[in-house]
Amino acid sequence: MSEDLKALLNVTSLIRERALEGYRRDRAEEAGLAAELGRIDAMRQAAHAQTDSLDTRRLMGADTLWQGWLARRRGEINREIALSRAKQAHSLVAARKAFSRDEAARSLVAQGRTDLAEARHKREERTLEDLSRLFSRDADP
């Protein structure tokens, strides 16, 4: 394998790993936001389950303010999730392209190895044929 192909293989492999890491990072970001959204939904459900009691928060109106904050935060998280999914789609395209390029480089290297092996086999075959002809001449007096 030539040095150029080795360098190409190293570069494409590094680019693929970097692109896959970016995609994993974008997925982790979305998962974190989805978990936070789940926690907010759980808090909202818990607050709605306590509607029977008239505690101090409700009497002061703090519960309404808190519910408003939860609704705003939920909206913010949904926007962040949408942005995260857009970034994720972009990073997926980049990861696929990097993967394809790496596979193409690997294919070039494999084809090069196959070509070298075939050339070696042909040389060996010619050498054996030449030796066979030499021995057959020596056998004919």
C-alpha positions as CSV (number, residue, x, y, z in Angstrom):
1,M,0.0,0.0,0.0
2,S,1.4,3.4,-1.0
3,E,2.0,6.1,1.5
4,D,-0.6,8.3,-0.2
5,L,-3.2,5.6,0.3
6,K,-2.2,5.1,4.0
7,A,-2.5,8.9,4.5
8,L,-5.9,9.0,2.8
9,L,-7.1,6.1,4.9
10,N,-5.9,7.8,8.1
11,V,-7.5,11.1,7.2
12,T,-10.9,9.7,6.1
13,S,-11.0,7.5,9.3
14,L,-10.3,10.6,11.5
15,I,-13.0,12.6,9.6
16,R,-15.5,9.8,10.0
17,E,-14.8,9.5,13.7
18,R,-15.1,13.3,14.2
19,A,-18.4,13.4,12.2
20,L,-19.8,10.4,14.2
21,E,-18.8,12.1,17.5
22,G,-20.6,15.3,16.4
23,Y,-23.7,13.2,15.7
24,R,-23.5,11.4,19.0
25,R,-23.1,14.8,20.8
26,D,-26.2,16.2,19.0
27,R,-28.2,13.1,20.0
28,A,-27.1,13.4,23.6
29,E,-28.1,17.0,23.6
30,E,-31.6,16.1,22.4
31,A,-31.8,13.3,25.0
32,G,-30.9,15.7,27.8
33,L,-33.6,18.2,26.6
34,A,-36.2,15.4,26.3
35,A,-35.3,14.3,29.9
36,E,-35.8,17.9,31.1
37,L,-39.1,18.1,29.3
38,G,-40.1,14.9,31.0
39,R,-39.2,16.3,34.4
40,I,-41.3,19.4,33.7
41,D,-44.2,17.4,32.6
42,A,-44.0,15.3,35.7
43,M,-44.0,18.5,37.9
44,R,-47.1,19.8,36.0
45,Q,-48.9,16.5,36.5
46,A,-48.0,16.5,40.2
47,A,-49.3,20.0,40.5
48,H,-52.5,19.2,38.8
49,A,-52.9,16.2,41.1
50,Q,-52.9,18.5,44.1
51,T,-55.8,20.7,42.8
52,D,-58.0,19.5,45.7
53,S,-55.9,21.2,48.4
54,L,-56.0,25.0,49.1
55,D,-52.5,25.5,50.2
56,T,-50.7,28.8,50.7
57,R,-49.2,28.8,47.2
58,R,-52.6,28.7,45.6
59,L,-54.0,31.4,47.9
60,M,-51.2,33.8,47.1
61,G,-51.3,33.1,43.3
62,A,-47.8,31.7,43.3
63,D,-49.1,28.4,41.8
64,T,-50.4,30.3,38.8
65,L,-47.1,32.0,38.3
66,W,-45.3,28.7,38.7
67,Q,-47.5,27.0,36.1
68,G,-46.9,30.0,33.8
69,W,-43.1,29.5,34.3
70,L,-43.4,25.8,33.6
71,A,-45.4,26.5,30.4
72,R,-42.8,29.0,29.2
73,R,-39.9,26.7,30.1
74,R,-41.7,23.8,28.3
75,G,-42.0,26.0,25.2
76,E,-38.3,27.0,25.4
77,I,-37.3,23.3,25.7
78,N,-39.5,22.4,22.7
79,R,-37.8,25.1,20.6
80,E,-34.4,23.9,21.8
81,I,-35.4,20.3,20.9
82,A,-36.4,21.5,17.4
83,L,-33.1,23.2,17.0
84,S,-31.3,20.1,18.3
85,R,-33.1,17.9,15.8
86,A,-32.1,20.3,12.9
87,K,-28.5,20.1,14.0
88,Q,-28.8,16.4,14.4
89,A,-30.1,16.1,10.8
90,H,-27.2,18.2,9.5
91,S,-24.6,16.2,11.5
92,L,-26.2,12.9,10.3
93,V,-25.7,14.0,6.7
94,A,-22.1,14.9,7.5
95,A,-21.6,11.6,9.2
96,R,-23.0,9.6,6.3
97,K,-20.8,11.5,3.9
98,A,-17.7,10.9,6.0
99,F,-18.6,7.3,6.4
100,S,-19.0,6.9,2.6
101,R,-15.7,8.6,1.9
102,D,-14.0,6.3,4.5
103,E,-15.6,3.2,2.9
104,A,-14.4,4.4,-0.5
105,A,-10.9,4.9,0.8
106,R,-11.0,1.4,2.3
107,S,-12.3,0.0,-1.0
108,L,-9.4,1.7,-2.8
109,V,-6.9,0.1,-0.4
110,A,-8.5,-3.3,-0.7
111,Q,-8.5,-3.1,-4.5
112,G,-4.9,-2.1,-4.4
113,R,-4.0,-5.1,-2.3
114,T,-6.0,-7.3,-4.7
115,D,-4.2,-5.9,-7.7
116,L,-0.8,-6.4,-6.1
117,A,-1.7,-10.0,-5.2
118,E,-2.9,-10.7,-8.7
119,A,0.2,-9.2,-10.2
120,R,2.4,-11.3,-7.9
121,H,0.4,-14.5,-8.8
122,K,0.9,-13.7,-12.5
123,R,4.6,-13.2,-12.0
124,E,4.9,-16.5,-10.1
125,E,2.8,-18.3,-12.8
126,R,5.1,-16.9,-15.6
127,T,8.2,-17.9,-13.6
128,L,6.8,-21.5,-13.1
129,E,6.0,-21.7,-16.8
130,D,9.5,-20.6,-17.7
131,L,11.0,-23.1,-15.3
132,S,8.7,-25.8,-16.8
133,R,9.9,-25.0,-20.3
134,L,13.5,-25.1,-19.2
135,F,13.1,-28.5,-17.5
136,S,11.2,-29.8,-20.5
137,R,14.1,-28.7,-22.9
138,D,16.6,-30.4,-20.6
139,A,14.6,-33.6,-20.6
140,D,14.5,-33.7,-24.5
141,P,17.9,-35.0,-25.8
